[in-house]
Amino acid sequence: MKHIRHIIGAGIAAVICAACATTSGDSAKTPVDYVNPYMGNISHLLVPTFPTVHLPNSMLRVYPERADYTADRIKGLPVVVTNHREKSAFNLTPYQGAREAIAPVLSYSYDQEVIKPYYYSVTLDEPGIDVEYAPSHQSGIYKLKMNGDAPGYLILNSKDGEMTVDGNTVKGYQKIDDRTRIYLYLETAQQPVETMVLADGVTDSTRCHAEGRDACVVLYYGDNAPELDVRYGVSLISPEQAQANLRREIKDYDLQAVAATGRDVWNKALGTMAVEGGAGDDEKTVFYTSLYRVFERPICLSEDGKYFSAFDGQIHDDEGSPFYTDDWIWDTYRAAHPMRLLIDPSTETNIIRSYLRMACQMDSLWMPTFPEINGDSRRMNSNHGVATIADACAKGLTDFDVELAYDACRKGIEEKTLAPWSHVPAAYLNKFWDEHGYIPAIGMDEEETLPEVHHFEKRQPIAVTLGTSYDDWCLSQIASYLGKKDDADKYLRKSYNYRNVFNPETRFFHPKDKDGKFIEPFDYSFPGGMGSREFYGENNGWVYRWDVPHNVADLVSLMGGRKQFADELDRMFNEPLGRSKYAFFAKLPDHTGNVGQFSMANEPSLHIPYLYNYAGRPWMTQKRVRMLLNQWFRNDLMGIPGDEDGGGMSSFVVFSMLGFYPVTPGSPTYNIGSPMFEHATVTLGNGKKFEIKAHNASAENKYIQSARLNGRELNQPWFDHKDIAEGGVLELEMGPRANKNWGVAEDAVPPSAAKI
């Protein structure tokens, strides 16, 4: 593994040292010092991670706006990212040169870039401007050291909105969509000599207001360019609220103080987990960088007790419970939400309350699936918001209206179409599901006739059948918690619907047509459409073969028993791609991070290496987890194998490096893997400590020899949430060879759904 090294100028280095207040030596490092925001910035194919500067779960997020990590130009300076990895608003461009060359946004060659979670610095080559930046929650601060005596300008641009300049202040907004705007209030410590509007390439000092595409204002600070101090606030409510946010958070122009505060905030968040031992700094960097990614979403939109909701286009009182959004639940329900429930249950509670507000604010009481700043985009397949509710109920986190949550989850599954990427009411597919217990497929040459089916995303019949079976199981768990026995029994029965598309001859989940016939001929590696969307969803049949997280015991039985199940897992990890890489990835661009037909790069795969625990081979889970962590999660630019999805994948890394994983959100259980560190301490939300002591753990010593939980012998590869809810100690003896007698008994397997 290689460290990423960046050359830091003496001045910048001094600021960083002042902000960090650390000394040399590993013992002086704090958790945030291990974070490498560049890790995974280059992906195999899909959108990678971004080197994001922000405070945990904060509205204000920035990263350099460039084509990708390898691009040698940045477009101005960042102001705010409005949607994780997809959209940014406004541009701030310092400029020195001829007035005639001013443009709404200027691109710069750059050098000497330094990115910390709480600090950013860069040198803009052509003018030689040194830039420093630090964020707060809803505001940020820049220090711009101009070069020499060239004329100095500051350009502020809204890509689609309004900008007004008045002396040293700028107010404006940018449209996110027709319903949602983000507002800006900005001021500089220095008074400009002149202000103007840029329109059609011409500056006009008689105007102070710009509107429309590339609405742009310019502040001129004279021919002897000064050092500019810039601070700003953002808001989704109004420019006045943006000003109030700035005044509340950044009271002067002391950038180092803001950076130091941000550093403290990050250390408090990351410090909920402490790790010792292991292979070295690279592993700690992977661990804490992954944990930092988990805090990127969702974001808190509450501003002085109020928040704008795009779900109804109104401003609301948050009534003391902050409002969160920008959460792609299809990715994050699997591990990010269970992790937050452990270490920050109060925030998880507020997130769930936010879901319920969204459901109530929309036209229909439907639990959101992809809540963003500008509303619920209803992406991907199934309705996995129900899993966050089921998991919370199972683990005792119920300080919200569970009855309302159950109703919203049920309606979101039954009253909204089951067609992926759609928000229209239930239609043919839902009716067919209720009557036949699966989503019908159409043949490769058959034309789609259902209006609710997305032209690109298709029906994804197997993915939706499996995902909705799991969602129904989650409904049954919530109904059981509420004492609704009839509902619980009904949804438990429906949770077995995956059986309806299981092919006993091939032991794969195989699409069926409306007449109940398997689609033939059929290729599980290369089924129809881009990303296999005509039958699966982003991944092929090998990955979806295991997508029954709520009832692995039944899947073992369908496969023919424990030996056959484990052997088929092995076969997946060893099955060749079957085509050249360029042909394989041209069809399955999400299916990267390959080990055989297994894909480490997409969330439906995350639980798969833990499934050996259900088949009497926990040593293989230990081997696979370690292998996958070492192969695909590294401290380098390509250190993440695919689409990280703002904590969706990184939470798998954090859990797995600690040594346990929530295979089934909605079940109060964790599967044991292979801890990377000799000692890890997780500070729970109640202040109690859960410790994982992995004696002799190392790169070679990855196999569990024996285990104790809270002082009692443990001979099973899982434990219950109640065992650690009030603190506890998981103690493992590790060795270089598999102990094939530990955790293998028939009654040692992790729990699955109740039998029907």
C-alpha positions in Angstrom: 0.0 0.0 0.0 1.2 3.4 -0.8 0.5 6.7 1.0 -0.7 9.6 -1.1 1.8 12.4 -0.8 1.3 16.1 -1.5 3.8 18.8 -1.4 2.8 21.5 1.0 4.2 25.0 0.9 5.8 26.4 4.0 3.0 28.9 4.6 0.2 26.4 4.2 2.1 23.8 6.3 2.3 26.4 9.1 -1.4 26.9 9.0 -2.2 23.2 9.0 0.2 22.6 12.0 -1.5 25.5 13.9 -4.9 24.0 13.2 -3.9 20.5 14.0 -1.8 21.3 17.1 -0.1 17.9 16.9 3.4 16.7 17.1 5.3 14.1 15.1 4.8 10.5 15.9 1.9 8.1 15.7 1.1 8.4 19.4 0.2 12.1 18.8 -2.2 11.4 16.0 -5.8 11.9 16.5 -8.5 10.1 14.5 -9.0 13.0 12.0 -5.2 12.9 11.2 -5.7 9.5 9.6 -8.4 10.6 7.2 -7.3 10.7 3.6 -10.1 12.5 1.5 -8.3 11.5 -1.7 -8.8 7.8 -1.0 -10.9 6.3 -3.9 -11.1 9.5 -5.9 -10.4 7.5 -9.0 -13.0 4.7 -9.6 -12.8 1.7 -11.9 -15.8 3.0 -13.9 -18.5 4.8 -12.0 -18.6 8.0 -10.0 -15.9 7.8 -7.3 -15.6 9.4 -4.0 -14.9 13.1 -3.7 -12.4 14.9 -1.4 -15.2 16.5 0.6 -14.5 19.3 3.1 -17.4 19.5 5.6 -18.4 18.9 9.2 -20.4 15.8 10.1 -23.9 15.7 8.6 -23.7 19.4 7.8 -25.6 21.4 5.1 -22.4 23.0 3.9 -20.2 20.6 1.9 -17.5 21.5 -0.7 -15.0 19.9 -2.9 -12.9 21.2 -5.8 -15.0 21.3 -9.0 -13.0 19.4 -11.6 -13.6 16.7 -14.2 -12.1 14.0 -11.9 -9.0 13.7 -9.8 -6.7 13.5 -12.7 -7.9 16.8 -14.2 -5.3 19.6 -13.9 -7.9 22.4 -13.7 -10.5 23.5 -11.2 -13.5 25.6 -12.0 -13.2 28.6 -9.6 -13.6 27.8 -5.9 -16.4 25.8 -4.4 -19.2 27.4 -2.4 -21.6 24.6 -1.6 -22.6 21.1 -2.9 -26.4 20.8 -2.9 -26.6 17.1 -3.6 -24.1 14.4 -2.7 -21.6 14.1 -5.7 -24.1 15.5 -8.2 -24.7 19.2 -8.0 -22.9 22.3 -6.8 -24.2 25.8 -6.5 -22.5 29.2 -7.1 -18.9 29.8 -8.1 -16.4 32.0 -6.4 -13.5 33.0 -8.6 -10.5 35.2 -7.5 -9.0 36.9 -10.6 -6.0 39.0 -11.4 -5.7 40.5 -14.9 -7.4 42.4 -17.6 -11.0 43.4 -17.0 -11.9 42.3 -20.5 -11.0 38.7 -19.7 -13.4 38.4 -16.8 -15.9 35.5 -17.2 -18.6 34.0 -14.9 -16.3 31.1 -14.0 -12.6 30.8 -14.7 -10.7 27.5 -14.7 -7.3 27.4 -13.1 -4.3 25.1 -13.2 -3.6 24.3 -9.6 -0.8 23.0 -7.4 0.1 22.4 -3.7 -3.4 21.2 -2.9 -4.1 20.1 0.7 -7.5 18.6 1.7 -8.5 17.8 5.3 -12.1 17.2 6.4 -12.0 20.6 8.0 -9.6 22.5 5.8 -8.7 23.2 2.1 -5.8 25.0 0.5 -4.5 25.3 -3.0 -2.4 27.5 -5.2 -3.9 28.8 -8.4 -1.0 28.6 -10.8 -1.6 31.3 -13.4 -2.2 34.2 -11.1 -0.2 32.7 -8.3 -3.1 33.1 -5.8 -2.8 31.1 -2.5 -6.1 29.9 -1.2 -7.2 28.7 2.2 -10.6 27.6 3.3 -12.4 26.2 6.4 -16.1 25.2 6.8 -18.6 25.4 9.5 -22.1 23.8 9.4 -23.8 26.4 7.3 -21.0 28.9 6.5 -17.5 29.0 5.3 -14.4 31.2 5.2 -11.7 31.9 2.6 -8.4 33.6 2.7 -7.1 34.6 -0.7 -3.5 35.9 -0.9 -3.2 37.7 -4.2 -0.1 37.9 -6.2 1.8 41.2 -6.3 0.4 44.4 -7.7 -1.9 43.1 -10.4 -5.5 44.2 -10.4 -7.6 42.0 -8.1 -11.2 40.9 -8.6 -13.7 38.6 -6.9 -16.3 37.1 -9.2 -19.5 35.6 -7.8 -21.7 33.6 -10.1 -25.1 31.9 -9.8 -25.5 29.3 -12.5 -29.3 30.0 -12.6 -30.7 32.6 -10.2 -30.0 36.1 -8.9 -27.0 38.0 -7.5 -26.9 41.5 -6.0 -23.8 43.3 -4.9 -23.8 46.2 -2.3 -20.4 47.4 -1.3 -18.5 44.4 0.3 -21.6 42.2 0.5 -23.3 39.9 -2.1 -26.7 38.3 -1.8 -28.3 35.9 -4.1 -29.8 32.5 -4.8 -29.4 29.6 -7.2 -32.3 27.4 -8.4 -31.9 23.7 -7.6 -35.2 23.1 -9.4 -38.5 24.9 -9.9 -39.3 24.4 -6.2 -36.0 24.6 -4.4 -33.5 27.4 -4.1 -30.3 27.8 -2.1 -29.4 31.2 -0.9 -26.1 32.9 -0.4 -24.9 35.8 1.8 -21.2 36.7 1.3 -19.0 39.5 2.6 -15.4 40.5 2.5 -13.3 42.2 5.2 -11.9 44.6 2.6 -14.0 47.2 0.9 -14.0 47.0 -2.9 -13.0 50.0 -5.0 -15.7 49.2 -7.5 -18.6 46.8 -8.0 -20.2 45.7 -11.3 -22.4 43.2 -13.1 -21.1 40.9 -15.8 -23.5 40.3 -18.6 -22.8 39.0 -22.1 -19.1 39.3 -21.5 -19.2 43.0 -20.6 -18.8 44.5 -17.1 -21.2 47.3 -16.1 -20.5 49.3 -13.0 -23.8 51.1 -13.2 -25.7 47.9 -12.2 -25.7 46.0 -9.0 -28.2 43.2 -9.8 -27.9 40.2 -12.2 -30.6 37.6 -12.9 -30.9 34.4 -15.0 -28.3 32.0 -16.4 -24.8 32.8 -15.1 -26.0 35.7 -13.1 -22.7 37.3 -12.2 -21.4 40.2 -10.1 -17.8 41.4 -9.8 -16.0 43.2 -6.9 -12.8 45.1 -7.8 -10.2 45.7 -5.1 -7.8 47.9 -6.9 -4.6 47.6 -8.8 -2.6 46.7 -5.7 -4.3 43.4 -5.0 -4.8 42.8 -1.3 -5.1 39.7 0.8 -8.8 39.1 0.7 -10.8 37.7 3.6 -14.1 36.2 2.5 -16.8 34.6 4.6 -20.3 33.5 3.7 -23.4 31.7 4.8 -25.8 29.5 2.9 -29.5 28.8 3.5 -32.5 27.0 1.9 -34.8 29.6 3.5 -33.7 33.1 2.5 -30.6 35.3 2.1 -31.4 36.9 5.4 -31.2 33.5 7.0 -27.9 32.8 5.2 -26.6 36.0 6.8 -27.9 34.8 10.2 -26.2 31.4 9.8 -22.9 33.2 9.0 -23.2 35.5 12.0 -24.0 32.6 14.3 -21.1 30.4 13.2 -18.3 32.6 12.0 -18.0 35.9 14.0 -14.8 37.2 12.5 -12.2 36.4 9.8 -10.0 34.1 11.8 -9.8 31.1 9.5 -7.4 29.2 11.7 -9.9 29.3 14.5 -12.7 28.0 12.3 -10.4 25.2 11.1 -9.4 24.3 14.7 -13.1 24.2 15.7 -13.8 21.9 12.7 -10.9 19.7 13.7 -12.3 19.3 17.2 -15.8 18.5 15.8 -14.3 15.8 13.6 -12.3 14.3 16.4 -15.4 14.1 18.5 -17.3 12.3 15.8 -14.5 9.9 14.7 -13.5 9.4 18.3 -16.5 7.3 19.0 -14.3 4.5 17.7 -10.8 3.9 18.8 -8.6 1.2 17.2 -5.2 -0.1 18.3 -2.8 -2.6 16.8 -3.1 -4.2 13.4 -0.8 -3.8 10.5 -0.1 0.0 10.7 -1.1 3.4 9.6 -2.5 2.4 6.3 -5.2 0.3 7.9 -6.0 3.1 10.4 -6.3 5.5 7.4 -8.7 3.2 5.6 -10.7 2.8 8.8 -11.0 6.4 9.7 -11.5 7.6 6.1 -14.3 5.1 5.8 -15.9 6.4 9.0 -15.5 10.0 7.8 -17.5 9.0 4.6 -20.3 7.7 6.8 -20.8 11.2 8.2 -21.2 12.8 4.7 -24.9 12.0 4.6 -27.7 12.7 5.5 -27.4 16.4 6.1 -29.2 18.6 8.6 -31.3 21.4 7.1 -32.5 23.0 10.3 -31.6 26.7 10.5 -32.4 28.4 13.8 -35.2 26.0 14.5 -36.7 26.2 11.0 -36.2 24.2 7.8 -37.3 24.3 4.2 -38.8 21.1 2.9 -38.9 20.4 -0.8 -41.5 17.7 -0.1 -44.2 20.4 0.2 -42.3 23.5 -0.7 -42.9 25.1 2.7 -40.8 26.4 5.6 -41.5 24.6 8.8 -40.7 24.8 12.5 -38.5 21.8 13.4 -40.1 21.7 16.9 -36.7 20.9 18.5 -36.1 17.9 16.2 -33.6 18.7 13.4 -34.6 17.9 9.9 -32.3 15.6 7.8 -32.3 14.7 4.1 -30.0 13.7 1.2 -30.0 10.0 2.1 -30.0 7.3 -0.6 -31.6 4.7 1.5 -31.2 1.8 -1.0 -27.5 2.1 -0.2 -27.4 3.3 3.4 -30.0 1.1 5.1 -27.7 -1.9 4.9 -24.9 -0.7 7.3 -24.8 3.1 7.6 -28.1 3.4 9.5 -27.2 0.4 11.8 -23.9 2.0 12.5 -25.5 5.4 13.4 -28.0 3.6 15.6 -25.0 2.2 17.6 -22.9 5.4 18.0 -25.4 8.2 17.6 -29.0 7.0 18.2 -30.3 10.6 18.8 -29.4 11.6 15.3 -30.8 8.3 13.9 -34.0 9.1 15.7 -34.1 12.6 14.2 -33.5 11.1 10.8 -36.4 8.7 11.1 -38.6 11.6 12.4 -37.5 13.5 9.2 -38.7 10.6 7.0 -42.1 10.7 8.7 -42.3 14.5 8.1 -41.5 13.9 4.5 -44.2 11.2 4.2 -46.7 13.5 5.7 -45.7 16.5 3.6 -46.0 14.6 0.3 -49.2 14.1 -1.6 -49.4 10.6 -0.3 -48.3 9.1 3.0 -45.4 7.1 1.4 -42.1 6.5 3.1 -39.3 8.1 1.1 -36.8 6.0 -0.7 -34.2 8.5 -2.0 -34.8 11.8 0.0 -32.7 14.6 -1.4 -32.6 18.4 -0.9 -35.1 18.8 -3.7 -37.4 16.0 -2.7 -37.7 12.3 -3.0 -36.2 11.1 -6.3 -37.6 7.5 -5.9 -34.5 6.0 -7.4 -33.5 2.3 -7.5 -35.8 -0.5 -6.7 -38.0 -1.6 -3.8 -38.8 0.5 -0.7 -36.1 0.0 1.9 -37.0 2.9 4.1 -39.0 0.2 6.0 -35.7 -1.5 6.9 -34.6 1.5 9.0 -37.8 1.4 10.9 -37.7 -2.3 11.5 -34.1 -2.1 12.6 -34.8 0.7 15.0 -37.7 -1.2 16.5 -35.7 -4.4 16.8 -32.9 -2.6 18.7 -35.1 -0.6 21.0 -34.9 2.8 19.3 -38.6 3.8 19.2 -38.7 7.5 20.2 -40.8 8.3 17.2 -44.4 7.6 16.0 -44.0 3.9 15.2 -47.7 3.6 14.2 -47.3 6.4 11.7 -44.0 4.9 10.4 -45.7 1.5 9.9 -48.5 3.1 8.0 -46.1 5.2 5.8 -44.0 2.1 5.1 -47.0 0.0 4.2 -48.5 2.6 1.9 -45.1 3.2 0.3 -44.9 -0.5 -0.6 -48.5 -1.2 -1.5 -49.9 2.1 -2.9 -46.9 3.2 -5.0 -45.9 1.2 -8.1 -43.3 -1.5 -7.6 -41.7 -0.4 -10.9 -38.2 0.9 -10.2 -37.4 4.6 -10.5 -41.1 5.6 -10.5 -43.4 7.5 -8.1 -46.7 6.8 -9.8 -49.5 5.0 -7.9 -49.7 1.2 -7.9 -50.9 -0.4 -11.1 -50.4 -3.7 -12.9 -47.2 -4.9 -11.3 -48.6 -4.4 -7.8 -51.8 -6.3 -8.7 -49.7 -9.1 -10.2 -47.5 -9.2 -7.1 -50.5 -9.5 -4.8 -52.1 -12.3 -6.9 -49.0 -14.3 -7.9 -46.2 -13.4 -5.5 -43.6 -12.2 -8.0 -42.9 -9.5 -10.6 -43.4 -10.9 -14.1 -40.6 -10.5 -16.7 -41.0 -10.0 -20.4 -38.8 -11.7 -23.0 -35.8 -10.0 -24.6 -37.7 -9.4 -27.8 -40.9 -8.4 -26.2 -41.9 -4.8 -26.2 -42.7 -3.1 -22.8 -46.3 -1.9 -22.7 -46.6 -0.8 -19.0 -46.6 3.0 -18.7 -45.2 2.9 -15.2 -42.0 1.2 -16.3 -39.0 3.4 -16.8 -37.6 3.3 -20.3 -34.1 2.6 -19.1 -34.5 1.1 -15.7 -36.9 -1.6 -16.9 -38.9 -3.9 -14.6 -35.9 -5.5 -12.8 -38.3 -8.3 -11.9 -35.9 -10.5 -9.8 -34.4 -7.5 -7.9 -37.9 -6.2 -7.1 -39.3 -9.6 -6.2 -36.4 -10.2 -3.8 -36.3 -6.7 -2.4 -40.0 -6.6 -1.8 -39.9 -10.0 -0.1 -37.4 -8.4 2.3 -39.5 -5.3 2.7 -42.5 -7.4 3.6 -40.5 -9.2 6.2 -39.6 -5.8 7.7 -43.2 -4.9 7.7 -44.0 -8.1 9.6 -41.4 -7.2 12.2 -42.9 -3.7 12.7 -46.4 -5.2 12.8 -45.3 -7.7 15.4 -43.7 -4.9 17.5 -47.1 -3.1 17.4 -49.0 -6.2 18.3 -50.7 -6.4 14.9 -50.6 -10.2 14.7 -52.7 -10.6 11.6 -50.6 -8.1 9.7 -47.4 -9.7 11.0 -48.5 -13.1 9.8 -49.7 -11.8 6.4 -46.4 -10.0 5.7 -44.3 -12.9 7.0 -46.0 -15.2 4.4 -45.4 -12.6 1.7 -41.7 -12.4 2.7 -41.4 -15.9 1.3 -42.4 -14.8 -2.2 -38.7 -15.1 -3.3 -39.4 -18.8 -3.5 -41.7 -18.2 -6.5 -38.8 -17.3 -8.7 -36.3 -19.8 -7.4 -35.2 -22.3 -10.1 -34.6 -25.6 -8.3 -32.6 -27.0 -11.3 -30.1 -24.2 -11.5 -30.4 -23.0 -7.9 -30.6 -19.4 -9.1 -33.4 -16.8 -8.9 -34.7 -17.0 -12.4 -37.2 -14.5 -14.0 -40.6 -15.8 -14.9 -43.1 -14.5 -17.4 -46.7 -13.7 -16.6 -47.7 -17.3 -17.3 -45.3 -18.6 -14.7 -42.7 -20.0 -17.1 -39.0 -19.4 -16.7 -37.5 -17.2 -19.3 -35.5 -19.4 -21.6 -32.8 -19.6 -22.8 -31.1 -17.6 -20.0 -27.6 -16.5 -19.0 -27.2 -15.6 -15.3 -23.9 -13.9 -16.0 -25.1 -11.7 -18.9 -28.9 -11.3 -18.7 -30.7 -8.7 -20.6 -30.1 -5.0 -20.8 -27.6 -2.5 -19.6 -26.8 -3.5 -16.0 -29.0 -6.5 -16.3 -32.0 -4.2 -15.7 -34.4 -6.3 -17.7 -34.2 -9.0 -15.1 -32.0 -7.9 -12.1 -30.6 -4.5 -11.3 -27.0 -3.2 -11.8 -25.7 -6.7 -11.0 -26.2 -10.1 -12.5 -27.8 -13.3 -11.3 -24.7 -14.4 -9.4 -25.1 -11.5 -7.0 -28.8 -11.6 -6.7 -28.6 -15.3 -6.0 -27.9 -14.4 -2.3 -30.3 -11.4 -1.9 -32.5 -13.0 0.8 -30.9 -11.4 3.9 -33.9 -12.0 6.1 -34.1 -15.7 5.5 -30.7 -17.2 4.8 -31.7 -20.4 6.6 -34.4 -21.0 4.0 -32.0 -20.1 1.2 -29.6 -22.7 2.5 -32.5 -25.2 2.4 -33.4 -24.2 -1.2 -29.8 -24.7 -2.2 -29.8 -28.2 -1.0 -28.2 -27.9 2.5 -25.2 -26.4 4.1 -22.5 -28.1 2.0 -24.2 -27.2 -1.3 -24.8 -23.6 -0.1 -21.2 -23.1 0.9 -19.9 -24.8 -2.3 -22.0 -22.5 -4.4 -20.6 -19.5 -2.6 -17.2 -20.7 -3.4 -18.2 -21.2 -7.0 -19.3 -17.6 -7.3 -15.9 -16.3 -6.0 -14.1 -18.5 -8.5 -16.4 -18.3 -11.6 -14.6 -16.5 -14.5 -16.1 -13.3 -15.9 -16.9 -15.2 -19.1 -16.0 -12.3 -21.4 -13.2 -9.9 -21.9 -13.1 -7.2 -19.3 -14.2 -4.5 -21.7 -17.2 -6.6 -22.9 -18.1 -7.5 -19.3 -18.0 -4.0 -18.0 -19.7 -2.5 -21.0 -22.7 -4.5 -19.9 -22.2 -4.4 -16.2 -20.5 -1.1 -15.2 -21.6 -1.4 -11.6 -20.3 -4.9 -11.3 -16.6 -3.9 -10.5 -14.4 -5.0 -7.7 -14.6 -8.6 -9.0 -13.6 -11.7 -7.3 -14.9 -14.2 -9.8 -18.6 -13.2 -10.3 -18.7 -11.5 -6.9 -18.8 -7.7 -7.1 -17.4 -5.8 -4.1 -18.4 -2.5 -5.7 -22.1 -2.5 -5.2 -24.3 -2.6 -2.1 -26.3 -5.8 -2.9 -23.0 -7.7 -2.4 -22.0 -6.4 1.0 -23.6 -9.2 3.1 -22.5 -12.1 0.9 -19.1 -12.9 2.4 -20.8 -13.3 5.8 -23.1 -16.0 4.6 -20.7 -18.8 5.2 -21.6 -18.3 8.9 -25.0 -19.8 8.0 -23.5 -22.8 6.4 -21.2 -24.1 9.2 -18.1 -22.5 7.7 -17.4 -19.4 9.7 -13.7 -19.7 8.9 -14.5 -18.9 5.3 -16.3 -15.8 6.3 -13.2 -14.8 8.2 -11.0 -15.5 5.2 -13.3 -13.8 2.6 -13.8 -10.6 4.6 -10.1 -10.2 5.2 -9.3 -10.9 1.6 -11.9 -8.4 0.3 -10.8 -5.7 2.7 -7.2 -6.1 1.7 -7.9 -6.4 -2.1 -10.3 -3.5 -2.6 -10.1 -1.0 0.2 -6.7 0.6 0.3 -5.0 3.9 1.2 -4.6 5.1 -2.4 -6.5 6.9 -5.2 -8.2 3.8 -6.4 -8.8 2.5 -2.9 -12.5 2.0 -3.3 -13.7 -0.5 -5.9 -16.8 1.4 -7.2 -19.7 3.6 -6.3 -19.3 4.4 -2.6 -22.6 6.2 -2.3 -21.9 8.5 0.6 -21.3 6.0 3.4 -23.2 3.0 1.9 -20.1 1.1 1.1 -17.8 2.7 3.7 -19.9 1.5 6.5 -19.3 -2.0 5.4 -15.6 -1.3 5.7 -15.9 0.2 9.2 -18.0 -2.7 10.6 -15.9 -5.4 8.9 -12.6 -3.9 10.2 -14.1 -3.9 13.7 -15.0 -7.5 13.2 -18.8 -7.7 13.0 -21.6 -6.8 10.5 -25.4 -6.4 10.5 -26.4 -8.9 7.7 -30.1 -8.4 8.3 -31.3 -4.9 9.3 -34.5 -5.5 11.2 -32.9 -8.3 13.1 -31.1 -7.4 16.4 -28.1 -9.5 15.5 -24.6 -9.1 14.2 -22.5 -11.6 12.3 -18.9 -12.0 13.4 -16.1 -11.7 10.8 -12.4 -11.1 11.3 -11.3 -8.0 13.1 -8.3 -6.1 11.6 -7.2 -4.5 14.9 -6.1 -6.1 18.2 -8.2 -3.7 20.2 -11.2 -1.6 19.2 -13.5 0.4 21.4 -16.9 1.6 20.2 -18.5 4.3 22.3 -22.2 3.7 22.2 -24.8 6.4 22.1 -25.5 5.9 25.8 -21.9 6.5 26.7 -21.2 2.8 27.4 -18.3 1.1 25.7 -18.3 -2.0 23.5 -14.8 -3.5 23.1 -13.5 -6.0 20.6 -10.3 -7.6 21.8 -8.7 -9.7 19.1 -5.6 -11.1 20.7 -2.7 -11.6 18.3 -4.7 -10.2 15.3 -2.5 -9.5 12.4 -2.4 -9.9 8.6 -1.6 -13.6 9.1 -3.7 -14.2 12.2 -7.1 -13.7 10.7 -8.9 -16.9 12.0 -10.8 -17.1 15.2 -9.6 -19.8 17.5 -12.0 -19.2 20.4 -14.3 -16.4 21.6 -15.8 -15.0 24.7 -18.6 -12.5 25.0 -19.0 -10.5 28.2 -16.9 -13.2 30.0 -18.9 -16.2 28.7 -17.7 -18.7 26.2 -19.1 -18.0 22.7 -19.2 -20.8 20.2 -21.4 -19.2 17.5 -20.5 -16.6 14.8 -23.0 -14.0 15.9 -24.3 -12.1 18.8 -27.4 -10.1 19.8 -27.7 -6.4 20.0 -28.9 -6.7 23.6 -25.5 -8.3 24.5 -23.7 -5.0 23.7 -26.5 -2.4 24.1 -25.2 -1.5 27.6 -21.6 -2.1 26.8 -19.7 -5.3 26.6 -16.5 -7.1 25.6 -16.1 -9.5 22.6 -12.8 -11.3 23.2 -11.3 -13.4 20.4 -8.2 -15.5 20.2 -6.8 -15.2 16.7 -4.4 -17.5 14.8 -3.0 -18.2 11.4 -5.0 -21.4 10.6 -8.7 -21.9 10.5 -10.3 -23.5 13.6 -12.9 -25.6 11.7 -14.6 -26.6 15.0 -15.5 -23.1 16.2 -19.1 -21.9 15.5 -20.0 -24.8 13.2 -22.9 -26.5 15.1 -26.3 -26.7 13.5 -27.7 -24.5 16.3 -24.9 -22.0 16.1 -26.1 -20.3 12.9 -27.4 -16.7 13.0 -31.2 -16.3 13.2 -33.4 -16.1 10.1 -37.1 -15.4 9.5 -39.7 -17.4 11.4 -40.9 -20.5 9.5 -44.3 -20.6 7.9 
